[in-house]
Amino acid sequence: MPPKKKVDLPDHVREAALADVELSHQQALDAEERDRVRVFLATEQGLSTYEIADRLGVSQQTVSNWRRQGEEVYRRREAARSRRSGNDPDRPTELGAVG
């Protein structure tokens, strides 16, 4: 196979293409995090790793890994949300409710 020719693009076009690739990559990472959180929440609602693995066509070990990763993301986002709203996640409110 002959070598590929490099296409000479103006700098602004090259930068725009790179920015688009970065955005697509970040969106893919964000979607992956959301999927992991969904797996975590599904297990919290009582679905077994077996049920989830069977439905997604992956191993139970994969689901367990995704559940753990999803829990980490979920806890991190909840802590950030509490900080933004001025609540300290480690300090109970007057009503005793914790976020």
mmCIF file of the C-alpha atoms, coordinates in Angstrom:
data_MODEL
# 
_entry.id   MODEL 
# 
loop_
_atom_site.group_PDB 
_atom_site.id 
_atom_site.type_symbol 
_atom_site.label_atom_id 
_atom_site.label_alt_id 
_atom_site.label_comp_id 
_atom_site.label_asym_id 
_atom_site.label_entity_id 
_atom_site.label_seq_id 
_atom_site.pdbx_PDB_ins_code 
_atom_site.Cartn_x 
_atom_site.Cartn_y 
_atom_site.Cartn_z 
_atom_site.occupancy 
_atom_site.B_iso_or_equiv 
_atom_site.pdbx_formal_charge 
_atom_site.auth_seq_id 
_atom_site.auth_comp_id 
_atom_site.auth_asym_id 
_atom_site.auth_atom_id 
_atom_site.pdbx_PDB_model_num 
ATOM 1  C CA . MET A 1 1  ? 0.000   0.000   0.000  1.00 0.00 ? 1  MET A CA 1 
ATOM 2  C CA . PRO A 1 2  ? 1.458   3.395   -0.937 1.00 0.00 ? 2  PRO A CA 1 
ATOM 3  C CA . PRO A 1 3  ? 2.126   5.840   1.894  1.00 0.00 ? 3  PRO A CA 1 
ATOM 4  C CA . LYS A 1 4  ? -0.598  8.333   2.652  1.00 0.00 ? 4  LYS A CA 1 
ATOM 5  C CA . LYS A 1 5  ? -0.061  11.874  1.489  1.00 0.00 ? 5  LYS A CA 1 
ATOM 6  C CA . LYS A 1 6  ? -0.202  14.540  4.133  1.00 0.00 ? 6  LYS A CA 1 
ATOM 7  C CA . VAL A 1 7  ? -2.933  17.047  3.461  1.00 0.00 ? 7  VAL A CA 1 
ATOM 8  C CA . ASP A 1 8  ? -1.797  20.606  3.961  1.00 0.00 ? 8  ASP A CA 1 
ATOM 9  C CA . LEU A 1 9  ? -4.512  22.403  5.851  1.00 0.00 ? 9  LEU A CA 1 
ATOM 10 C CA . PRO A 1 10 ? -4.474  26.015  6.965  1.00 0.00 ? 10 PRO A CA 1 
ATOM 11 C CA . ASP A 1 11 ? -3.651  26.356  10.663 1.00 0.00 ? 11 ASP A CA 1 
ATOM 12 C CA . HIS A 1 12 ? -7.155  27.510  11.590 1.00 0.00 ? 12 HIS A CA 1 
ATOM 13 C CA . VAL A 1 13 ? -8.713  24.468  9.872  1.00 0.00 ? 13 VAL A CA 1 
ATOM 14 C CA . ARG A 1 14 ? -6.243  22.100  11.541 1.00 0.00 ? 14 ARG A CA 1 
ATOM 15 C CA . GLU A 1 15 ? -6.999  23.679  14.963 1.00 0.00 ? 15 GLU A CA 1 
ATOM 16 C CA . ALA A 1 16 ? -10.746 23.397  14.374 1.00 0.00 ? 16 ALA A CA 1 
ATOM 17 C CA . ALA A 1 17 ? -10.386 19.719  13.427 1.00 0.00 ? 17 ALA A CA 1 
ATOM 18 C CA . LEU A 1 18 ? -8.318  19.029  16.557 1.00 0.00 ? 18 LEU A CA 1 
ATOM 19 C CA . ALA A 1 19 ? -10.843 20.861  18.734 1.00 0.00 ? 19 ALA A CA 1 
ATOM 20 C CA . ASP A 1 20 ? -13.620 18.732  17.223 1.00 0.00 ? 20 ASP A CA 1 
ATOM 21 C CA . VAL A 1 21 ? -11.670 15.540  17.948 1.00 0.00 ? 21 VAL A CA 1 
ATOM 22 C CA . GLU A 1 22 ? -11.085 16.684  21.539 1.00 0.00 ? 22 GLU A CA 1 
ATOM 23 C CA . LEU A 1 23 ? -14.771 17.459  21.996 1.00 0.00 ? 23 LEU A CA 1 
ATOM 24 C CA . SER A 1 24 ? -15.792 14.076  20.576 1.00 0.00 ? 24 SER A CA 1 
ATOM 25 C CA . HIS A 1 25 ? -13.317 12.320  22.846 1.00 0.00 ? 25 HIS A CA 1 
ATOM 26 C CA . GLN A 1 26 ? -14.578 14.180  25.935 1.00 0.00 ? 26 GLN A CA 1 
ATOM 27 C CA . GLN A 1 27 ? -18.178 13.397  25.026 1.00 0.00 ? 27 GLN A CA 1 
ATOM 28 C CA . ALA A 1 28 ? -17.273 9.711   24.719 1.00 0.00 ? 28 ALA A CA 1 
ATOM 29 C CA . LEU A 1 29 ? -15.603 9.778   28.155 1.00 0.00 ? 29 LEU A CA 1 
ATOM 30 C CA . ASP A 1 30 ? -18.631 11.530  29.665 1.00 0.00 ? 30 ASP A CA 1 
ATOM 31 C CA . ALA A 1 31 ? -20.980 8.965   28.115 1.00 0.00 ? 31 ALA A CA 1 
ATOM 32 C CA . GLU A 1 32 ? -18.828 6.148   29.489 1.00 0.00 ? 32 GLU A CA 1 
ATOM 33 C CA . GLU A 1 33 ? -19.034 7.663   32.986 1.00 0.00 ? 33 GLU A CA 1 
ATOM 34 C CA . ARG A 1 34 ? -22.820 7.992   32.697 1.00 0.00 ? 34 ARG A CA 1 
ATOM 35 C CA . ASP A 1 35 ? -23.078 4.342   31.663 1.00 0.00 ? 35 ASP A CA 1 
ATOM 36 C CA . ARG A 1 36 ? -20.996 3.273   34.681 1.00 0.00 ? 36 ARG A CA 1 
ATOM 37 C CA . VAL A 1 37 ? -23.210 5.313   37.001 1.00 0.00 ? 37 VAL A CA 1 
ATOM 38 C CA . ARG A 1 38 ? -26.292 3.675   35.469 1.00 0.00 ? 38 ARG A CA 1 
ATOM 39 C CA . VAL A 1 39 ? -24.821 0.222   36.192 1.00 0.00 ? 39 VAL A CA 1 
ATOM 40 C CA . PHE A 1 40 ? -24.134 1.276   39.791 1.00 0.00 ? 40 PHE A CA 1 
ATOM 41 C CA . LEU A 1 41 ? -27.668 2.631   40.200 1.00 0.00 ? 41 LEU A CA 1 
ATOM 42 C CA . ALA A 1 42 ? -29.155 -0.536  38.677 1.00 0.00 ? 42 ALA A CA 1 
ATOM 43 C CA . THR A 1 43 ? -27.356 -2.653  41.285 1.00 0.00 ? 43 THR A CA 1 
ATOM 44 C CA . GLU A 1 44 ? -28.533 -0.251  43.998 1.00 0.00 ? 44 GLU A CA 1 
ATOM 45 C CA . GLN A 1 45 ? -32.101 -0.886  42.804 1.00 0.00 ? 45 GLN A CA 1 
ATOM 46 C CA . GLY A 1 46 ? -31.639 -4.619  43.293 1.00 0.00 ? 46 GLY A CA 1 
ATOM 47 C CA . LEU A 1 47 ? -30.572 -5.897  39.887 1.00 0.00 ? 47 LEU A CA 1 
ATOM 48 C CA . SER A 1 48 ? -27.871 -8.536  40.133 1.00 0.00 ? 48 SER A CA 1 
ATOM 49 C CA . THR A 1 49 ? -24.571 -8.376  38.306 1.00 0.00 ? 49 THR A CA 1 
ATOM 50 C CA . TYR A 1 50 ? -25.684 -11.568 36.579 1.00 0.00 ? 50 TYR A CA 1 
ATOM 51 C CA . GLU A 1 51 ? -28.854 -9.928  35.245 1.00 0.00 ? 51 GLU A CA 1 
ATOM 52 C CA . ILE A 1 52 ? -26.970 -6.866  34.041 1.00 0.00 ? 52 ILE A CA 1 
ATOM 53 C CA . ALA A 1 53 ? -24.148 -8.933  32.498 1.00 0.00 ? 53 ALA A CA 1 
ATOM 54 C CA . ASP A 1 54 ? -26.642 -11.141 30.693 1.00 0.00 ? 54 ASP A CA 1 
ATOM 55 C CA . ARG A 1 55 ? -28.553 -8.142  29.350 1.00 0.00 ? 55 ARG A CA 1 
ATOM 56 C CA . LEU A 1 56 ? -25.413 -6.318  28.181 1.00 0.00 ? 56 LEU A CA 1 
ATOM 57 C CA . GLY A 1 57 ? -23.589 -9.393  26.893 1.00 0.00 ? 57 GLY A CA 1 
ATOM 58 C CA . VAL A 1 58 ? -20.544 -8.886  29.114 1.00 0.00 ? 58 VAL A CA 1 
ATOM 59 C CA . SER A 1 59 ? -19.038 -10.832 32.005 1.00 0.00 ? 59 SER A CA 1 
ATOM 60 C CA . GLN A 1 60 ? -20.118 -10.419 35.616 1.00 0.00 ? 60 GLN A CA 1 
ATOM 61 C CA . GLN A 1 61 ? -16.572 -9.285  36.403 1.00 0.00 ? 61 GLN A CA 1 
ATOM 62 C CA . THR A 1 62 ? -16.956 -6.466  33.871 1.00 0.00 ? 62 THR A CA 1 
ATOM 63 C CA . VAL A 1 63 ? -20.247 -5.428  35.466 1.00 0.00 ? 63 VAL A CA 1 
ATOM 64 C CA . SER A 1 64 ? -18.612 -5.517  38.912 1.00 0.00 ? 64 SER A CA 1 
ATOM 65 C CA . ASN A 1 65 ? -15.812 -3.271  37.655 1.00 0.00 ? 65 ASN A CA 1 
ATOM 66 C CA . TRP A 1 66 ? -18.282 -0.899  36.025 1.00 0.00 ? 66 TRP A CA 1 
ATOM 67 C CA . ARG A 1 67 ? -20.397 -0.836  39.214 1.00 0.00 ? 67 ARG A CA 1 
ATOM 68 C CA . ARG A 1 68 ? -17.349 0.102   41.301 1.00 0.00 ? 68 ARG A CA 1 
ATOM 69 C CA . GLN A 1 69 ? -16.289 2.783   38.805 1.00 0.00 ? 69 GLN A CA 1 
ATOM 70 C CA . GLY A 1 70 ? -19.848 4.078   38.612 1.00 0.00 ? 70 GLY A CA 1 
ATOM 71 C CA . GLU A 1 71 ? -20.080 4.331   42.381 1.00 0.00 ? 71 GLU A CA 1 
ATOM 72 C CA . GLU A 1 72 ? -16.858 6.361   42.472 1.00 0.00 ? 72 GLU A CA 1 
ATOM 73 C CA . VAL A 1 73 ? -18.179 8.766   39.818 1.00 0.00 ? 73 VAL A CA 1 
ATOM 74 C CA . TYR A 1 74 ? -21.576 8.984   41.533 1.00 0.00 ? 74 TYR A CA 1 
ATOM 75 C CA . ARG A 1 75 ? -20.040 9.773   44.938 1.00 0.00 ? 75 ARG A CA 1 
ATOM 76 C CA . ARG A 1 76 ? -17.669 12.334  43.411 1.00 0.00 ? 76 ARG A CA 1 
ATOM 77 C CA . ARG A 1 77 ? -20.516 14.089  41.581 1.00 0.00 ? 77 ARG A CA 1 
ATOM 78 C CA . GLU A 1 78 ? -22.746 14.057  44.669 1.00 0.00 ? 78 GLU A CA 1 
ATOM 79 C CA . ALA A 1 79 ? -19.951 15.596  46.749 1.00 0.00 ? 79 ALA A CA 1 
ATOM 80 C CA . ALA A 1 80 ? -19.393 18.287  44.107 1.00 0.00 ? 80 ALA A CA 1 
ATOM 81 C CA . ARG A 1 81 ? -23.133 18.995  43.964 1.00 0.00 ? 81 ARG A CA 1 
ATOM 82 C CA . SER A 1 82 ? -23.260 19.340  47.756 1.00 0.00 ? 82 SER A CA 1 
ATOM 83 C CA . ARG A 1 83 ? -20.307 21.741  47.742 1.00 0.00 ? 83 ARG A CA 1 
ATOM 84 C CA . ARG A 1 84 ? -21.963 23.883  45.062 1.00 0.00 ? 84 ARG A CA 1 
ATOM 85 C CA . SER A 1 85 ? -25.188 24.075  47.063 1.00 0.00 ? 85 SER A CA 1 
ATOM 86 C CA . GLY A 1 86 ? -23.269 24.971  50.215 1.00 0.00 ? 86 GLY A CA 1 
ATOM 87 C CA . ASN A 1 87 ? -23.963 21.701  52.009 1.00 0.00 ? 87 ASN A CA 1 
ATOM 88 C CA . ASP A 1 88 ? -21.184 19.806  53.710 1.00 0.00 ? 88 ASP A CA 1 
ATOM 89 C CA . PRO A 1 89 ? -21.729 16.124  52.777 1.00 0.00 ? 89 PRO A CA 1 
ATOM 90 C CA . ASP A 1 90 ? -19.993 15.030  56.000 1.00 0.00 ? 90 ASP A CA 1 
ATOM 91 C CA . ARG A 1 91 ? -22.152 17.197  58.260 1.00 0.00 ? 91 ARG A CA 1 
ATOM 92 C CA . PRO A 1 92 ? -25.797 16.221  58.826 1.00 0.00 ? 92 PRO A CA 1 
ATOM 93 C CA . THR A 1 93 ? -28.432 18.904  58.326 1.00 0.00 ? 93 THR A CA 1 
ATOM 94 C CA . GLU A 1 94 ? -30.834 19.934  61.063 1.00 0.00 ? 94 GLU A CA 1 
ATOM 95 C CA . LEU A 1 95 ? -33.428 17.520  59.751 1.00 0.00 ? 95 LEU A CA 1 
ATOM 96 C CA . GLY A 1 96 ? -30.917 14.701  59.741 1.00 0.00 ? 96 GLY A CA 1 
ATOM 97 C CA . ALA A 1 97 ? -31.234 14.189  55.991 1.00 0.00 ? 97 ALA A CA 1 
ATOM 98 C CA . VAL A 1 98 ? -28.042 13.531  54.103 1.00 0.00 ? 98 VAL A CA 1 
ATOM 99 C CA . GLY A 1 99 ? -28.002 14.280  50.341 1.00 0.00 ? 99 GLY A CA 1 
# 
